[in-house]
Amino acid sequence: MKTSPQNYGLVEDSANPWYEVILSEGRNRQIRRMFQRVGFNVGKKSSACKLGPLVLDVSSGKYRALTVREVAQLKSL
């Protein structure tokens, strides 16, 4: 399955390295499948931290209301 290009890079080089992956179009479990294809196992700590113009700045399982500015940014997409 073809998808839009992505950017990636090593964030922390250690025994358990951390990578940052930036997708412009995400598919179901795309990151897990990409890393499995090159021999890496993605653990359960993978998470999204940004979605479009929104920065996801709340802890797991929490939520907050969008600001008026955030709603305007989403509507302008």
Protein Blocks (a to p, Z undefined) as FASTA:
>chain_A
ZZdddddddfbgcfbdcdddddfbdcehklmmmmmmnopacdfkbccfbehjbccfbdeh
iacdddfklmmmmmmZZ
